[in-house]
Amino acid sequence: MTYDLDNLKIVGTRPIRPDGVDKVTGRANFGADFKMPGQLIGKVLRSPHAHARIISIDTSKAKALTGVKAVIVGEDMIDIAHELSQTGETAIDVHDLSLNVLARGKVLYDGHALAAVAATTAKIADEALALIDVQYEVLPHVIDVDEAMKPDAPVLHDDMFTKGLDETPTTPSNIASRMEMGLGDVEEGFKHADIIIERSYKTKAVHQGYIEPHAVVANFAEDGTAFVWCSSQGHFTVRDLCAKLLGMDSSAIRVIPAEIGGGFGGKTTVYIEPLAIAMSKLAGRPVKMTMTRAEVFRATGPTPATSMDVKIGVTNDGKIVAADCEFRFHAGAFAGSPVGAACMAGLTPYALENARVVGYDVVSNTCKSGAYRAPGAPNGAFAVESAMDELAQMLKMDPIEFRHINAAEEGTKAIYGPTFKQIGCKDVLVATREHPHYKSNLGPNQGRGIASGFWFNVGGQSNAAVNVHEDGTVTVVEGSPDIGGTRAAMAMMAAEVLGIEYERVQVVVADTASIAHNDGTGGSRVTFATGIAVTNAAEDVVLQLRTRAAADMGIDVEDVVWQDGSAQATKGDAKSMSLADIAAKAARTGGIIVGRSSINARGAGPSFATHICDVEVDPETGYIEILRYTTVQDVGKAIHPSYVEGQMQGGAVQGIGWALNEEYFYNEDGLLENPGFLDYRMPVASDLPMIDTVLVEVANPNHPFGVRGVGEAPLVPPLAAVVNAIYDATGVRMTELPVTPIKMLAALDAYKEAAE
Amino acid sequence: MTYDLDNLKIVGTRPIRPDGVDKVTGRANFGADFKMPGQLIGKVLRSPHAHARIISIDTSKAKALTGVKAVIVGEDMIDIAHELSQTGETAIDVHDLSLNVLARGKVLYDGHALAAVAATTAKIADEALALIDVQYEVLPHVIDVDEAMKPDAPVLHDDMFTKGLDETPTTPSNIASRMEMGLGDVEEGFKHADIIIERSYKTKAVHQGYIEPHAVVANFAEDGTAFVWCSSQGHFTVRDLCAKLLGMDSSAIRVIPAEIGGGFGGKTTVYIEPLAIAMSKLAGRPVKMTMTRAEVFRATGPTPATSMDVKIGVTNDGKIVAADCEFRFHAGAFAGSPVGAACMAGLTPYALENARVVGYDVVSNTCKSGAYRAPGAPNGAFAVESAMDELAQMLKMDPIEFRHINAAEEGTKAIYGPTFKQIGCKDVLVATREHPHYKSNLGPNQGRGIASGFWFNVGGQSNAAVNVHEDGTVTVVEGSPDIGGTRAAMAMMAAEVLGIEYERVQVVVADTASIAHNDGTGGSRVTFATGIAVTNAAEDVVLQLRTRAAADMGIDVEDVVWQDGSAQATKGDAKSMSLADIAAKAARTGGIIVGRSSINARGAGPSFATHICDVEVDPETGYIEILRYTTVQDVGKAIHPSYVEGQMQGGAVQGIGWALNEEYFYNEDGLLENPGFLDYRMPVASDLPMIDTVLVEVANPNHPFGVRGVGEAPLVPPLAAVVNAIYDATGVRMTELPVTPIKMLAALDAYKEAAE
């Protein structure tokens, strides 16, 4: 059912999150906070080369070292065919994943795992790694995506023949695939343009920068089952991927979800987990593995570097008549960048008649890229929204007005297929224009930029149970790791449906053995999809409560309504019965009351966001200060507004980091030079003003409480918003990220020179 | 639905239990196998007196000791009114429980807890206990049940006025309640008797003797929630009792079920668990508590000592015309012995027209008695079956024949109310008579006894989910601690319903936050009630599998049957689809498949058992050797015959212990003199022959696979079977248990003297 969103008691308020105290006091247990008696310490030997053939690996000395209980190399892994495994918003090729977890034949990037040891102490494990003798034949490497696409580039995979072409090529290349999507006739469209711009943009690989490194404790038992403790965005994904990689039954692996210290897309796959299980099996003892920060940077999945071309044509009155984009994303060592999502999302804030996007998924000698919060969309939006800003300048139009003229609305057909229902794209633009921030004054060297962004949000598979206890308290059992406060959101929706106090509802994220499969926490899906499951399960409880009350009252269930947390008779004069009244008698009226739901949710509502950014550029140092920043977003109904605001603030901050600071530096040998937070500079609180938030609430008709996803859209606009603000402050258009002070200063100097 | 019990593939076979490897290798984690970082060690100060007023408790020195983080006394517990809390087959008075957990005002038995401390080390905790200064006024005490009933006995509770009398008395006594039940007219019945015997019997308090002492780790968090790790027969019971004792919400306590190293009824309540939570709250750190063996003996719940009178009248052709019993059970320090069950069960193997049983529940200065496997029934059966044996002698009838003439059957009205449906009482007697054991020869000083027994078995509340994984493997989620191999039984029933291999089914006993309430493992209920829930949940899966397959085949679900693990079309020529086929597509056909069931099961099938015991009595030492022992029982359908046989063997061995060795010795000060396995002598393997088992399978029509409970009935006959065999060997009728060599020798001497 759908609820009257204007008459809610709990949804829309701001109670304390169930996991709050645990996290504030340090009681919460994260990936590395677990140990088992007799556990071994596992460590990984990683490639010191960007690209090399493995001639031989001699582990005999390592195996002979006292205290070493297991050593594995790639040859110990089972052979797996190429097969895509869905892990939420992304699909993972299990064959490639296996090679990424432990290299065979070649190492493909600096940090690529090629052997692992488990020993009684960390020191012995380190010594054992040093005793493994690997003979390499170093091969030429390639990092840059445009370089990697060239015909003479070093080829990573002999069996990679570009997919998606009219004819599959006969020579291997680094281009894994080409994709194309479109609307109307682009060439025809451009004929009607008064102004056409064509621009190119580049971005660098950027890490999610979660605080908590990957950690796992695995214990393989003699009966073939394994216990796994780790933090992830999806413990069912960890289970299923490990099962596939190791040839085990999914049911034989029990994964306990630790609390997660940040993921942002980066914890939707496995790295050390299958190694820990495999070594525990060999050693007959539990194995604990914890990545160092350097390993996280070198060998997990940052968002890819990209190279993008955008061509947009407009009429003099500001109407876009055609848009043509080419997005080239490097996927890292194995295919599977988020270029597809970039193609689908980049132009989607706009209602276009003629549009085309071509995407290339390209491999190169860096770690395999992963998902990062709205994967692909920030890059695409950076390109499109930079071009849009330039067009608004050329048209001498207000950039919001220009976007509003072209904005997507109900009935707009998106380039990736669907026709939009109720969306808030225009509402967001209007709210942005009317925000005091947009009307405020700027000083010297200061500028303002705006940019829009879009994210799909996804649904997917979720399960929930709502268990009613004899004392009238309730436990919600779900299986979605809580990253952004979703336990609170689930408790609120359940309490709202049941009509009881929020405090009487506990929420547990159950392990893989205790609840059925849930897709991972990603794609901004949890409050939407798991929220529907929890709401359904709570409604299932309400039906049972009404049925039991009706039997007690001696009337039909149709004559009992659930109102204000009580079963109330609409016929006769039976006394109303509260949830606690009915729960206390449950044993005698059919047994404990359990509400259930298992769904594959469809109809997640798309999110649109527009951000306003004010910067001041120091002409002498090139330092760019963020003066003020406002995020405006259609969030659907905000279940817990504080956590929605937190998502918007966090997304903006991460986007500012992409724009100004963050990048993977590779040296000429293809080795990562800044694998640590000292050299990889993320924005910290003292770098930034408070991020302002405006929640535009256009309810999603496909969710009982109108929820859209909120977690990813906020990372889409910031890159362009910052760069557009820099242009406004300086007159300089930056097309390569990040805009470091050095780059900024050089651009300012060049601009001055050109002007002189 | 009900299954064709003659055509089962998995039910009735003997696969390896899922928890077997873990238990054999030592991987399984029991109560004391868990620790938390920063945990304190909790210890309990116990009364050194059998009965005393607490004048004062000074904890100031203990609190001042460095390393002591929490000290609690009875006054720190909340006040709770008398209220019965159901914990499976027994009900617990929460007020009394609170006083048993920590005494207030008076200590009522040797070992009664009256203060607890939590400190950084066990040594400091011990020192702190020694520093607690308690001033007592020692009071007169009473142990024996008959003594405790006397008008001049020391009274334990000033507010105890016998319930169940026509008029409630105005003076307090130790008789908590009187109960009576009956059939027909006993006085009239005795008028038709040719032979009447009247006898009295006594038994001693006997401990369950589980290997694993009680242990708990509790962690109370600042948000008011608590995490509890412990082993028990019902983690939901632990949760709910702790919630009531501490004034918490049930949902605020999460209890993780450790493996259990034996319970036999003794782990259906709480002792140290609420103390650990309360001290964790005070200290802000986890608290671990482990009972010593002496604490287990002194302060947990053995089965009570009893005193019983039996009067039975028969005609010369062996027909019982009247029976009249009085059972006096001491409950220990607080009311609530299993005398009611004894009253209900003692005469129930027989179809009686005229019968009466009166029961007295009596308190005395021993630890509060608890449940022990068929609580009350072994005592009552000892009295009745001893008298029956004597009557058979007097009638010169075969004791089986005598019982068969009078045996209960379908249509017999039991003294406690119901009229029996299909039962196996007579089938068991026939099988016993035809067993080679019964026909074998005996040597000098050897004798044979038989005895029958009855147990109700119970149903109760159970929940289960059956989760189907993408790879076609299955996890059964249930909430009943596995004591006797029930995980195996659940997996077998699920596999049978689903038509897949047993090895593809994993079973997990989920914690209190991950599954809804389940009644405890007791009353022989799990394979019956949880078995129905699992079967229902598996059938729910089958319906969903058929529905999905039908949609795929393009036909109606009614035209798809589930056979041999596949959906098969009965119309058209669609290819059959296996569970794995359907599971692999589940995400695209509606999401993951989850089967659910939540029930309060009724209709558990009663069990009847008859045992044959051969003994040899050494006339010089009084030592009684068990030569041969055969148990015959109506088990309903045996899901896993090996584990049913194990239950029968274990029950027989425990009963032999009651008969020959086990008893609580109290000295004249009312202090327990044998609180340890050296002085409390349980039978060990070398004391006994292999116990033979005969499974009579009379299906219970109320269970889809015909299950009756099997765990308790085997402990009902042995006491009398042993004593009857001793009579057969020696001519001496022993009426007080245990029959130790000393008692035997004295009786033999007296017998010889009388004969001379």
Contacts between the chains, C-beta under 8 A, distances in Angstrom:
chain1	res1	chain2	res2	distance
A	18	B	223	7.6
A	20	B	223	7.3
A	21	B	221	6.0
A	21	B	222	4.8
A	21	B	223	3.6
A	22	B	221	6.0
A	22	B	223	7.0
A	25	B	221	7.3
A	25	B	222	5.6
A	27	B	219	7.6
A	27	B	221	5.5
A	27	B	222	7.8
A	33	B	37	7.9
A	86	B	587	7.1
A	219	B	27	7.7
A	221	B	21	6.1
A	221	B	22	6.1
A	221	B	25	7.3
A	221	B	27	5.6
A	222	B	21	4.8
A	222	B	25	5.5
A	222	B	27	7.8
A	223	B	18	7.6
A	223	B	20	7.4
A	223	B	21	3.6
A	223	B	22	7.0
A	225	B	506	7.2
A	240	B	469	7.8
A	240	B	470	6.5
A	240	B	471	7.6
A	243	B	471	6.7
A	249	B	469	7.7
A	249	B	471	6.3
A	249	B	473	4.3
A	249	B	504	6.9
A	249	B	506	8.0
A	250	B	469	4.1
A	250	B	470	6.6
A	250	B	471	4.8
A	250	B	473	5.5
A	251	B	469	5.5
A	251	B	471	7.9
A	251	B	473	3.6
A	251	B	474	6.2
A	251	B	475	5.0
A	251	B	504	7.1
A	251	B	505	7.4
A	251	B	506	4.3
A	252	B	473	7.3
A	252	B	506	6.7
A	254	B	508	7.3
A	461	B	587	5.8
A	461	B	591	4.7
A	461	B	592	5.4
A	462	B	591	7.8
A	463	B	591	8.0
A	463	B	592	6.4
A	463	B	594	6.1
A	465	B	465	7.6
A	465	B	515	7.7
A	465	B	516	7.0
A	465	B	596	8.0
A	467	B	515	7.2
A	467	B	516	3.6
A	467	B	517	7.1
A	468	B	516	7.5
A	469	B	240	7.7
A	469	B	249	7.8
A	469	B	250	4.2
A	469	B	251	5.6
A	469	B	517	6.5
A	470	B	240	6.5
A	470	B	250	6.6
A	470	B	517	6.8
A	471	B	240	7.6
A	471	B	243	6.7
A	471	B	249	6.4
A	471	B	250	4.9
A	471	B	251	8.0
A	473	B	249	4.3
A	473	B	250	5.5
A	473	B	251	3.6
A	473	B	252	7.3
A	474	B	251	6.2
A	475	B	251	5.0
A	475	B	513	5.6
A	475	B	516	7.9
A	477	B	513	7.0
A	477	B	514	5.7
A	477	B	515	7.4
A	504	B	249	6.8
A	504	B	251	7.0
A	505	B	251	7.4
A	506	B	225	7.2
A	506	B	249	7.9
A	506	B	251	4.2
A	506	B	252	6.6
A	506	B	513	7.0
A	508	B	254	7.3
A	508	B	513	4.0
A	508	B	514	6.2
A	510	B	510	7.5
A	510	B	513	7.4
A	510	B	514	4.3
A	511	B	514	7.3
A	513	B	475	5.6
A	513	B	477	6.9
A	513	B	506	6.9
A	513	B	508	4.0
A	513	B	510	7.4
A	514	B	477	5.6
A	514	B	508	6.2
A	514	B	510	4.3
A	514	B	511	7.3
A	514	B	514	3.7
A	514	B	515	6.7
A	515	B	465	7.7
A	515	B	467	7.2
A	515	B	477	7.4
A	515	B	514	6.7
A	516	B	465	7.0
A	516	B	467	3.7
A	516	B	468	7.5
A	516	B	475	7.9
A	516	B	592	4.9
A	516	B	593	7.8
A	516	B	594	4.4
A	517	B	467	7.1
A	517	B	469	6.5
A	517	B	470	6.9
A	517	B	592	4.4
A	587	B	86	7.1
A	587	B	461	5.8
A	587	B	600	5.9
A	588	B	600	7.7
A	590	B	599	7.7
A	590	B	600	5.9
A	591	B	461	4.7
A	591	B	462	7.7
A	591	B	598	5.5
A	591	B	599	5.0
A	591	B	600	3.4
A	592	B	461	5.4
A	592	B	463	6.4
A	592	B	516	4.9
A	592	B	517	4.4
A	592	B	598	5.7
A	592	B	600	7.8
A	593	B	516	7.7
A	593	B	598	7.3
A	594	B	463	6.1
A	594	B	516	4.4
A	594	B	596	7.2
A	594	B	598	4.4
A	596	B	594	7.2
A	596	B	596	5.0
A	598	B	591	5.5
A	598	B	592	5.7
A	598	B	593	7.4
A	598	B	594	4.4
A	599	B	590	7.7
A	599	B	591	5.1
A	600	B	587	5.9
A	600	B	588	7.7
A	600	B	590	5.9
A	600	B	591	3.4
A	600	B	592	7.8
